[in-house]
Amino acid sequence: MAEIILTRDLGRAGRGVTEALTMADDAGARYFVKLIQNPMYPSVLAYEYVSGKIAEYLGLPTPKIFIAEIAAPLVPSLGSKYGIAINAGPHFASAAVANIYGLPVIRSLIAKCVNTSSFPGIILFDALVFNQDRNNDGNFLFTTDNNEIALSIIDHGHCFGALQNAHNLMNYKDDWSRSYLPEMYELITDEAAFAEALVRFERLDSDFFATLVSRIPDEWTDLDSRERMLEFLNYRRDHLREMLVRNKNLFINWP
């Protein structure tokens, strides 16, 4: 089940509510790791995994993600260091992002990014997975390359409504998340901006979603929650276009 094995602990990763760790594998690759024993609940890892894989498949600017296992010899020392009963896993890991532009985040840079063409896809992605926490400076970042700045999206533990379990997820099937980036929405001037992205989203087939959900470890969430997540994704894909138009009032420059 594990896609990577983590062999080194590099300490806490920021101040997020899930108290992620920075870890590395034998090759020295670094990852941000959310533990199954995180202070929220294990289902956060399921939301991270499914959302991250969808974003990756769509070619959105986001780190690669993995189901991770902690090497057995490292487990006891982690428990002692962090004061919680950590096991080998499965845990969630996202690859560390290189060339991060200096923090704190400067939101005025959003409009200056070289990858603004990806913004309609990011907006639709957040709608598809019902992201409740995009408007948080810790959930996107800027990278630099040859003096150009690009935006990347990270941290999707608050998708699918950030519910402790997904049993009642379909109650929110028609809701549009109010946790969005106003600076990104301001750049949208008409429905045509979404034309290409909508085609890509509407081509996400049910088998793709089913495969993703089937890969969620049993330790992260129960069968009913996985079934509701799958039902939710299929419904949102089929109604994404009409949901977008229904919420056009949120885009202040879209007449």
PASEBA-1860 file (N, C-alpha, C; in nm, 3 decimals):
! residues 255
1> MAEIILTR> 0.083/-0.121/0.000/0.000/0.000/0.000/0.086/0.126/0.000 ~ 0.194/0.127/0.082/0.276/0.248/0.091/0.350/0.273/-0.041 ~ 0.354/0.400/-0.081/0.422/0.440/-0.204/0.563/0.491/-0.176 ~ 0.587/0.537/-0.054/0.721/0.579/-0.013/0.745/0.535/0.131 ~ 0.873/0.517/0.165/0.913/0.483/0.301/0.995/0.599/0.356 ~ 0.955/0.651/0.471/1.021/0.765/0.533/1.119/0.716/0.638 ~ 1.242/0.766/0.631/1.347/0.713/0.719/1.412/0.818/0.808 ~ 1.381/0.947/0.785/1.441/1.053/0.867/1.337/1.156/0.908
9> DLGRAGRG> 1.346/1.200/1.032/1.259/1.305/1.085/1.335/1.436/1.084 ~ 1.274/1.539/1.024/1.339/1.670/1.015/1.266/1.777/1.095 ~ 1.170/1.735/1.178/1.102/1.830/1.266/0.965/1.871/1.219 ~ 0.903/1.960/1.296/0.770/2.010/1.263/0.772/2.090/1.133 ~ 0.658/2.085/1.062/0.645/2.159/0.937/0.540/2.268/0.957 ~ 0.582/2.387/0.996/0.489/2.497/1.013/0.401/2.483/1.135 ~ 0.288/2.556/1.133/0.199/2.563/1.250/0.057/2.520/1.219 ~ 0.038/2.439/1.117/-0.096/2.397/1.079/-0.164/2.315/1.187
17> VTEALTMA> -0.297/2.309/1.180/-0.374/2.239/1.283/-0.348/2.089/1.284 ~ -0.300/2.034/1.173/-0.273/1.890/1.169/-0.133/1.855/1.219 ~ -0.053/1.958/1.254/0.080/1.937/1.313/0.166/1.843/1.228 ~ 0.177/1.878/1.100/0.255/1.797/1.006/0.403/1.797/1.042 ~ 0.471/1.694/0.995/0.615/1.681/1.013/0.685/1.697/0.878 ~ 0.811/1.737/0.883/0.897/1.730/0.765/0.983/1.606/0.780 ~ 0.981/1.520/0.677/1.055/1.395/0.682/1.125/1.372/0.549 ~ 1.212/1.273/0.544/1.285/1.242/0.422/1.295/1.092/0.404
25> DDAGARYF> 1.317/1.051/0.279/1.340/0.909/0.251/1.490/0.884/0.238 ~ 1.527/0.762/0.205/1.669/0.726/0.197/1.743/0.803/0.089 ~ 1.670/0.847/-0.014/1.734/0.921/-0.123/1.752/1.068/-0.090 ~ 1.699/1.111/0.026/1.711/1.250/0.066/1.597/1.338/0.023 ~ 1.499/1.282/-0.049/1.382/1.361/-0.089/1.302/1.398/0.034 ~ 1.255/1.522/0.038/1.185/1.574/0.156/1.034/1.575/0.132 ~ 0.960/1.553/0.240/0.814/1.548/0.232/0.754/1.616/0.354 ~ 0.634/1.671/0.334/0.552/1.717/0.445/0.453/1.605/0.476
33> VKLIQNPM> 0.451/1.562/0.600/0.380/1.440/0.637/0.270/1.470/0.739 ~ 0.149/1.428/0.705/0.038/1.435/0.800/0.013/1.294/0.854 ~ 0.016/1.283/0.984/0.004/1.153/1.049/-0.141/1.111/1.064 ~ -0.161/0.982/1.066/-0.295/0.931/1.093/-0.339/0.971/1.234 ~ -0.241/0.996/1.322/-0.270/1.040/1.459/-0.275/1.193/1.470 ~ -0.310/1.263/1.364/-0.313/1.409/1.367/-0.424/1.459/1.461 ~ -0.415/1.584/1.509/-0.512/1.636/1.607/-0.654/1.651/1.554 ~ -0.674/1.646/1.423/-0.810/1.655/1.369/-0.872/1.515/1.367
41> YPSVLAYE> -0.859/1.444/1.255/-0.912/1.309/1.246/-0.850/1.241/1.124 ~ -0.850/1.108/1.121/-0.784/1.037/1.011/-0.841/1.069/0.873 ~ -0.970/1.104/0.866/-1.031/1.130/0.734/-0.966/1.247/0.662 ~ -0.898/1.335/0.735/-0.824/1.444/0.672/-0.728/1.388/0.567 ~ -0.668/1.275/0.596/-0.573/1.215/0.503/-0.643/1.165/0.377 ~ -0.763/1.113/0.393/-0.840/1.069/0.276/-0.874/1.188/0.186 ~ -0.914/1.299/0.247/-0.947/1.419/0.169/-0.823/1.472/0.098 ~ -0.710/1.472/0.168/-0.584/1.517/0.109/-0.548/1.430/-0.012
49> YVSGKIAE> -0.558/1.300/0.006/-0.512/1.208/-0.098/-0.597/1.219/-0.224 ~ -0.727/1.209/-0.210/-0.815/1.212/-0.327/-0.807/1.348/-0.397 ~ -0.812/1.456/-0.320/-0.805/1.589/-0.379/-0.672/1.611/-0.450 ~ -0.564/1.572/-0.383/-0.431/1.592/-0.442/-0.412/1.515/-0.570 ~ -0.463/1.392/-0.575/-0.450/1.311/-0.696/-0.533/1.368/-0.810 ~ -0.649/1.424/-0.779/-0.730/1.488/-0.883/-0.657/1.610/-0.938 ~ -0.603/1.692/-0.849/-0.530/1.812/-0.892/-0.409/1.774/-0.977 ~ -0.340/1.670/-0.935/-0.222/1.623/-1.009/-0.262/1.573/-1.148
57> YLGLPTPK> -0.370/1.496/-1.155/-0.417/1.442/-1.282/-0.457/1.553/-1.379 ~ -0.515/1.660/-1.325/-0.560/1.772/-1.408/-0.446/1.864/-1.449 ~ -0.327/1.839/-1.398/-0.213/1.922/-1.433/-0.210/2.055/-1.362 ~ -0.277/2.065/-1.249/-0.275/2.190/-1.173/-0.142/2.203/-1.099 ~ -0.102/2.325/-1.066/0.027/2.346/-0.998/0.018/2.304/-0.851 ~ 0.060/2.184/-0.822/0.048/2.128/-0.687/0.156/2.022/-0.668 ~ 0.202/1.998/-0.546/0.305/1.895/-0.525/0.250/1.755/-0.548 ~ 0.339/1.662/-0.579/0.300/1.522/-0.587/0.273/1.469/-0.447
65> IFIAEIAA> 0.178/1.377/-0.437/0.140/1.325/-0.307/0.150/1.173/-0.304 ~ 0.159/1.120/-0.181/0.187/0.978/-0.164/0.122/0.923/-0.038 ~ 0.095/0.794/-0.040/0.067/0.720/0.083/0.202/0.677/0.138 ~ 0.229/0.710/0.262/0.363/0.691/0.318/0.363/0.599/0.439 ~ 0.476/0.533/0.455/0.500/0.451/0.574/0.628/0.500/0.640 ~ 0.629/0.501/0.772/0.749/0.538/0.846/0.828/0.412/0.878 ~ 0.956/0.413/0.848/1.041/0.296/0.873/1.032/0.255/1.020 ~ 1.018/0.126/1.044/0.996/0.075/1.179/1.099/0.123/1.282
73> PLVPSLGS> 1.230/0.127/1.250/1.327/0.171/1.351/1.308/0.316/1.396 ~ 1.242/0.397/1.313/1.224/0.538/1.345/1.103/0.564/1.434 ~ 1.007/0.473/1.432/0.878/0.495/1.499/0.892/0.524/1.649 ~ 0.967/0.445/1.727/0.973/0.472/1.872/1.027/0.610/1.907 ~ 1.128/0.656/1.834/1.186/0.786/1.865/1.089/0.899/1.834 ~ 1.006/0.882/1.732/0.906/0.985/1.699/0.803/0.997/1.811 ~ 0.760/0.882/1.862/0.663/0.884/1.971/0.718/0.956/2.092 ~ 0.844/0.932/2.124/0.906/0.998/2.240/0.923/1.147/2.215
81> KYGIAINA> 0.962/1.183/2.094/0.991/1.323/2.063/0.865/1.408/2.062 ~ 0.756/1.356/2.005/0.636/1.437/1.987/0.526/1.407/2.089 ~ 0.548/1.309/2.174/0.456/1.283/2.283/0.323/1.224/2.242 ~ 0.318/1.156/2.128/0.196/1.089/2.086/0.231/0.948/2.039 ~ 0.132/0.861/2.037/0.155/0.722/1.998/0.153/0.711/1.846 ~ 0.266/0.733/1.784/0.278/0.727/1.638/0.305/0.583/1.595 ~ 0.236/0.539/1.488/0.266/0.407/1.434/0.331/0.421/1.296 ~ 0.355/0.308/1.231/0.426/0.310/1.103/0.341/0.368/0.990
89> GPHFASAA> 0.211/0.368/1.007/0.125/0.424/0.904/0.009/0.333/0.870 ~ -0.059/0.364/0.761/-0.024/0.458/0.654/-0.050/0.604/0.691 ~ 0.042/0.690/0.645/0.031/0.834/0.663/0.022/0.901/0.526 ~ 0.000/1.031/0.527/-0.007/1.108/0.402/0.119/1.192/0.388 ~ 0.173/1.198/0.266/0.292/1.280/0.242/0.279/1.356/0.111 ~ 0.326/1.480/0.112/0.334/1.558/-0.011/0.479/1.602/-0.030 ~ 0.524/1.598/-0.154/0.663/1.633/-0.183/0.688/1.779/-0.149 ~ 0.803/1.805/-0.090/0.840/1.943/-0.058/0.856/2.023/-0.187
97> VANIYGLP> 0.812/2.147/-0.184/0.817/2.235/-0.301/0.948/2.313/-0.300 ~ 1.015/2.316/-0.414/1.142/2.388/-0.425/1.120/2.533/-0.467 ~ 1.219/2.615/-0.440/1.222/2.756/-0.485/1.101/2.836/-0.438 ~ 1.066/2.819/-0.311/0.953/2.894/-0.257/0.991/3.041/-0.240 ~ 0.902/3.127/-0.287/0.921/3.271/-0.271/0.903/3.307/-0.124 ~ 0.975/3.406/-0.078/0.978/3.440/0.063/0.842/3.457/0.128 ~ 0.834/3.415/0.251/0.713/3.430/0.332/0.726/3.553/0.420 ~ 0.618/3.614/0.468/0.479/3.571/0.449/0.429/3.597/0.307
105> VIRSLIAK> 0.316/3.535/0.277/0.256/3.547/0.145/0.215/3.692/0.119 ~ 0.245/3.740/-0.001/0.204/3.874/-0.044/0.096/3.856/-0.151 ~ -0.028/3.879/-0.115/-0.138/3.845/-0.204/-0.142/3.928/-0.332 ~ -0.081/4.044/-0.330/-0.079/4.126/-0.451/-0.002/4.058/-0.564 ~ 0.077/3.955/-0.530/0.152/3.883/-0.633/0.065/3.788/-0.714 ~ -0.054/3.757/-0.665/-0.139/3.660/-0.735/-0.164/3.703/-0.879 ~ -0.196/3.830/-0.899/-0.226/3.879/-1.034/-0.102/3.886/-1.122 ~ 0.017/3.878/-1.061/0.142/3.890/-1.137/0.204/3.755/-1.170
113> CVNTSSFP> 0.138/3.647/-1.132/0.193/3.514/-1.156/0.194/3.481/-1.305 ~ 0.292/3.402/-1.346/0.302/3.364/-1.487/0.204/3.253/-1.523 ~ 0.143/3.191/-1.423/0.051/3.081/-1.451/-0.094/3.117/-1.419 ~ -0.133/3.241/-1.446/-0.272/3.280/-1.423/-0.369/3.199/-1.510 ~ -0.320/3.140/-1.618/-0.407/3.058/-1.703/-0.456/2.933/-1.629 ~ -0.387/2.896/-1.521/-0.430/2.780/-1.442/-0.535/2.817/-1.338 ~ -0.562/2.945/-1.319/-0.653/2.988/-1.213/-0.797/2.938/-1.233 ~ -0.853/2.942/-1.355/-0.988/2.885/-1.370/-0.995/2.739/-1.328
121> GIILFDAL> -0.890/2.662/-1.359/-0.886/2.523/-1.318/-0.879/2.508/-1.168 ~ -0.803/2.595/-1.102/-0.794/2.591/-0.955/-0.930/2.622/-0.893 ~ -0.998/2.721/-0.949/-1.130/2.758/-0.897/-1.228/2.642/-0.911 ~ -1.229/2.578/-1.028/-1.320/2.465/-1.049/-1.281/2.345/-0.963 ~ -1.152/2.326/-0.945/-1.105/2.217/-0.858/-1.156/2.236/-0.716 ~ -1.141/2.358/-0.662/-1.188/2.384/-0.527/-1.339/2.364/-0.515 ~ -1.411/2.394/-0.625/-1.555/2.370/-0.625/-1.586/2.221/-0.628 ~ -1.515/2.148/-0.713/-1.539/2.004/-0.727/-1.523/1.932/-0.594
129> VFNQDRNN> -1.415/1.963/-0.522/-1.386/1.891/-0.397/-1.435/1.966/-0.273 ~ -1.510/2.074/-0.295/-1.570/2.151/-0.185/-1.465/2.190/-0.082 ~ -1.365/2.264/-0.129/-1.255/2.307/-0.043/-1.303/2.419/0.050 ~ -1.287/2.398/0.178/-1.333/2.494/0.278/-1.222/2.582/0.332 ~ -1.104/2.580/0.268/-0.993/2.651/0.332/-0.891/2.706/0.232 ~ -0.934/2.745/0.112/-0.838/2.801/0.017/-0.795/2.941/0.060 ~ -0.887/3.018/0.117/-0.856/3.157/0.155/-0.777/3.159/0.286 ~ -0.663/3.097/0.281/-0.576/3.081/0.397/-0.434/3.090/0.343
137> DGNFLFTT> -0.355/3.181/0.396/-0.221/3.203/0.341/-0.132/3.079/0.350 ~ -0.172/2.980/0.429/-0.093/2.859/0.438/-0.130/2.753/0.336 ~ -0.231/2.782/0.252/-0.281/2.679/0.159/-0.251/2.709/0.013 ~ -0.167/2.808/-0.010/-0.110/2.831/-0.143/0.025/2.896/-0.121 ~ 0.110/2.889/-0.219/0.242/2.949/-0.206/0.292/2.992/-0.344 ~ 0.397/3.072/-0.342/0.458/3.119/-0.465/0.595/3.054/-0.482 ~ 0.627/3.021/-0.605/0.761/2.972/-0.637/0.824/3.065/-0.740 ~ 0.955/3.063/-0.745/1.026/3.151/-0.839/1.117/3.069/-0.929
145> DNNEIALS> 1.128/3.115/-1.053/1.216/3.053/-1.150/1.251/3.158/-1.255 ~ 1.379/3.189/-1.266/1.424/3.292/-1.362/1.348/3.423/-1.343 ~ 1.335/3.463/-1.217/1.269/3.590/-1.182/1.120/3.593/-1.213 ~ 1.062/3.477/-1.243/0.918/3.469/-1.265/0.853/3.402/-1.144 ~ 0.733/3.447/-1.111/0.662/3.396/-0.994/0.541/3.315/-1.039 ~ 0.524/3.199/-0.978/0.409/3.113/-1.007/0.339/3.076/-0.877 ~ 0.211/3.048/-0.885/0.133/3.008/-0.768/0.114/2.857/-0.769 ~ 0.128/2.796/-0.652/0.099/2.653/-0.634/-0.004/2.637/-0.523
153> IIDHGHCF> -0.088/2.536/-0.537/-0.188/2.508/-0.434/-0.143/2.388/-0.350 ~ -0.165/2.398/-0.220/-0.123/2.294/-0.127/-0.231/2.276/-0.020 ~ -0.216/2.169/0.058/-0.295/2.147/0.180/-0.445/2.137/0.153 ~ -0.492/2.014/0.130/-0.632/1.993/0.095/-0.706/1.909/0.198 ~ -0.663/1.918/0.321/-0.730/1.844/0.429/-0.867/1.896/0.464 ~ -0.898/2.020/0.420/-1.030/2.076/0.448/-1.123/2.067/0.327 ~ -1.092/1.978/0.234/-1.184/1.952/0.124/-1.293/1.855/0.171 ~ -1.392/1.833/0.086/-1.508/1.751/0.120/-1.573/1.801/0.249
161> GALQNAHN> -1.573/1.935/0.263/-1.639/1.997/0.376/-1.565/1.985/0.507 ~ -1.446/1.923/0.506/-1.368/1.904/0.629/-1.448/1.833/0.737 ~ -1.532/1.740/0.695/-1.618/1.669/0.789/-1.541/1.556/0.858 ~ -1.579/1.524/0.979/-1.511/1.416/1.052/-1.529/1.284/0.979 ~ -1.645/1.266/0.919/-1.666/1.156/0.824/-1.757/1.209/0.715 ~ -1.768/1.135/0.606/-1.842/1.185/0.490/-1.984/1.130/0.481 ~ -2.037/1.077/0.589/-2.169/1.014/0.585/-2.277/1.109/0.534 ~ -2.267/1.238/0.572/-2.369/1.336/0.533/-2.319/1.434/0.427
169> LMNYKDDW> -2.215/1.395/0.356/-2.153/1.485/0.259/-2.250/1.531/0.151 ~ -2.342/1.445/0.109/-2.434/1.482/0.002/-2.531/1.593/0.043 ~ -2.539/1.624/0.171/-2.619/1.739/0.214/-2.563/1.870/0.158 ~ -2.437/1.868/0.117/-2.369/1.989/0.068/-2.341/1.981/-0.082 ~ -2.409/1.893/-0.151/-2.375/1.864/-0.291/-2.388/1.984/-0.383 ~ -2.472/2.081/-0.348/-2.493/2.198/-0.434/-2.430/2.326/-0.379 ~ -2.356/2.314/-0.269/-2.297/2.432/-0.205/-2.165/2.470/-0.272 ~ -2.145/2.599/-0.287/-2.019/2.652/-0.338/-1.938/2.702/-0.219
177> SRSYLPEM> -1.813/2.665/-0.212/-1.731/2.706/-0.098/-1.716/2.858/-0.094 ~ -1.729/2.913/0.024/-1.708/3.057/0.043/-1.564/3.088/0.085 ~ -1.480/2.986/0.094/-1.339/3.007/0.128/-1.256/3.007/0.001 ~ -1.258/3.120/-0.069/-1.187/3.131/-0.196/-1.093/3.251/-0.190 ~ -1.011/3.266/-0.292/-0.917/3.377/-0.299/-0.980/3.491/-0.379 ~ -1.022/3.599/-0.315/-1.082/3.711/-0.388/-0.988/3.765/-0.496 ~ -0.858/3.764/-0.466/-0.760/3.816/-0.562/-0.756/3.733/-0.689 ~ -0.790/3.606/-0.679/-0.797/3.519/-0.797/-0.930/3.538/-0.870
185> YELITDEA> -1.038/3.546/-0.794/-1.170/3.564/-0.854/-1.179/3.697/-0.930 ~ -1.107/3.799/-0.883/-1.111/3.930/-0.949/-1.058/3.926/-1.091 ~ -0.978/3.826/-1.123/-0.917/3.817/-1.256/-1.011/3.754/-1.359 ~ -1.123/3.700/-1.313/-1.220/3.637/-1.403/-1.318/3.742/-1.454 ~ -1.332/3.751/-1.587/-1.420/3.854/-1.644/-1.540/3.797/-1.718 ~ -1.540/3.666/-1.745/-1.655/3.606/-1.814/-1.649/3.454/-1.804 ~ -1.756/3.390/-1.848/-1.763/3.244/-1.844/-1.661/3.180/-1.937 ~ -1.624/3.251/-2.043/-1.530/3.196/-2.141/-1.396/3.161/-2.078
193> AFAEALVR> -1.362/3.227/-1.968/-1.235/3.197/-1.901/-1.229/3.052/-1.853 ~ -1.347/2.992/-1.834/-1.353/2.855/-1.782/-1.373/2.750/-1.892 ~ -1.384/2.793/-2.017/-1.424/2.702/-2.124/-1.334/2.579/-2.132 ~ -1.204/2.600/-2.141/-1.112/2.487/-2.155/-1.110/2.400/-2.030 ~ -1.107/2.464/-1.914/-1.102/2.389/-1.788/-1.228/2.306/-1.768 ~ -1.343/2.361/-1.801/-1.468/2.287/-1.785/-1.468/2.158/-1.867 ~ -1.415/2.164/-1.987/-1.408/2.044/-2.071/-1.324/1.937/-2.002 ~ -1.210/1.977/-1.946/-1.122/1.881/-1.877/-1.192/1.819/-1.757
201> FERLDSDF> -1.263/1.900/-1.681/-1.330/1.850/-1.562/-1.445/1.757/-1.599 ~ -1.518/1.792/-1.701/-1.633/1.709/-1.740/-1.590/1.577/-1.802 ~ -1.463/1.565/-1.837/-1.411/1.439/-1.890/-1.357/1.348/-1.780 ~ -1.357/1.393/-1.657/-1.317/1.306/-1.546/-1.423/1.198/-1.531 ~ -1.388/1.074/-1.560/-1.493/0.972/-1.560/-1.507/0.904/-1.425 ~ -1.616/0.834/-1.411/-1.650/0.771/-1.283/-1.548/0.665/-1.244 ~ -1.491/0.596/-1.343/-1.390/0.494/-1.312/-1.266/0.556/-1.250 ~ -1.229/0.674/-1.298/-1.113/0.744/-1.241/-1.139/0.776/-1.094
209> FATLVSRI> -1.255/0.832/-1.065/-1.289/0.863/-0.926/-1.294/0.735/-0.841 ~ -1.355/0.631/-0.896/-1.369/0.506/-0.820/-1.232/0.446/-0.787 ~ -1.140/0.454/-0.881/-1.005/0.402/-0.856/-0.936/0.479/-0.744 ~ -0.948/0.611/-0.748/-0.887/0.693/-0.643/-0.944/0.659/-0.506 ~ -1.075/0.655/-0.497/-1.139/0.630/-0.368/-1.105/0.490/-0.317 ~ -1.091/0.394/-0.408/-1.059/0.257/-0.367/-0.919/0.247/-0.307 ~ -0.834/0.344/-0.337/-0.697/0.342/-0.284/-0.686/0.401/-0.144 ~ -0.793/0.460/-0.094/-0.790/0.517/0.040/-0.771/0.403/0.142
217> PDEWTDLD> -0.670/0.409/0.224/-0.652/0.303/0.325/-0.770/0.295/0.420 ~ -0.803/0.174/0.460/-0.914/0.153/0.553/-0.894/0.230/0.683 ~ -0.768/0.250/0.721/-0.738/0.318/0.848/-0.777/0.466/0.845 ~ -0.796/0.521/0.726/-0.824/0.664/0.715/-0.972/0.699/0.724 ~ -1.058/0.611/0.675/-1.201/0.640/0.680/-1.279/0.513/0.653 ~ -1.408/0.515/0.681/-1.489/0.394/0.669/-1.549/0.380/0.529 ~ -1.606/0.264/0.503/-1.659/0.233/0.370/-1.770/0.329/0.329 ~ -1.861/0.360/0.420/-1.972/0.449/0.385/-1.920/0.587/0.345
225> SRERMLEF> -1.819/0.636/0.415/-1.761/0.766/0.381/-1.698/0.762/0.242 ~ -1.631/0.653/0.210/-1.571/0.642/0.077/-1.679/0.640/-0.032 ~ -1.788/0.571/-0.005/-1.897/0.567/-0.103/-1.960/0.703/-0.121 ~ -1.975/0.779/-0.011/-2.033/0.913/-0.022/-1.938/1.008/-0.095 ~ -1.808/0.994/-0.073/-1.711/1.076/-0.145/-1.722/1.052/-0.295 ~ -1.734/0.926/-0.333/-1.747/0.892/-0.474/-1.876/0.948/-0.533 ~ -1.985/0.933/-0.461/-2.113/0.987/-0.507/-2.105/1.139/-0.523 ~ -2.041/1.203/-0.428/-2.027/1.349/-0.427/-1.946/1.396/-0.548
233> LNYRRDHL> -1.835/1.331/-0.575/-1.750/1.371/-0.687/-1.823/1.357/-0.821 ~ -1.894/1.249/-0.839/-1.967/1.230/-0.964/-2.077/1.334/-0.980 ~ -2.145/1.365/-0.872/-2.251/1.466/-0.878/-2.192/1.604/-0.909 ~ -2.087/1.640/-0.840/-2.028/1.773/-0.859/-1.974/1.789/-1.001 ~ -1.909/1.686/-1.053/-1.861/1.693/-1.192/-1.976/1.720/-1.288 ~ -2.086/1.650/-1.269/-2.200/1.662/-1.361/-2.270/1.797/-1.350 ~ -2.255/1.866/-1.237/-2.326/1.992/-1.215/-2.233/2.112/-1.201 ~ -2.106/2.092/-1.232/-2.007/2.198/-1.210/-2.037/2.323/-1.291
241> REMLVRNK> -2.075/2.305/-1.416/-2.101/2.420/-1.503/-2.217/2.504/-1.450 ~ -2.326/2.439/-1.413/-2.441/2.516/-1.364/-2.413/2.578/-1.227 ~ -2.334/2.510/-1.144/-2.296/2.567/-1.015/-2.213/2.694/-1.035 ~ -2.123/2.690/-1.133/-2.039/2.806/-1.162/-2.124/2.926/-1.200 ~ -2.215/2.907/-1.292/-2.300/3.018/-1.337/-2.388/3.069/-1.224 ~ -2.436/2.978/-1.142/-2.522/3.016/-1.030/-2.448/3.103/-0.928 ~ -2.316/3.090/-0.924/-2.237/3.166/-0.826/-2.152/3.275/-0.891 ~ -2.189/3.317/-1.012/-2.111/3.417/-1.083/-2.104/3.550/-1.009
249> NLFINWP> -2.197/3.574/-0.918/-2.196/3.700/-0.842/-2.071/3.714/-0.754 ~ -2.002/3.603/-0.728/-1.880/3.608/-0.648/-1.762/3.665/-0.726 ~ -1.775/3.668/-0.859/-1.669/3.719/-0.946/-1.703/3.863/-0.981 ~ -1.642/3.957/-0.912/-1.688/4.096/-0.919/-1.666/4.160/-1.056 ~ -1.580/4.103/-1.138/-1.555/4.159/-1.271/-1.619/4.077/-1.383 ~ -1.707/3.985/-1.343/-1.784/3.906/-1.441/-1.925/3.964/-1.444 ~ -1.958/4.041/-1.549/-2.088/4.110/-1.552/-2.207/4.013/-1.557
END
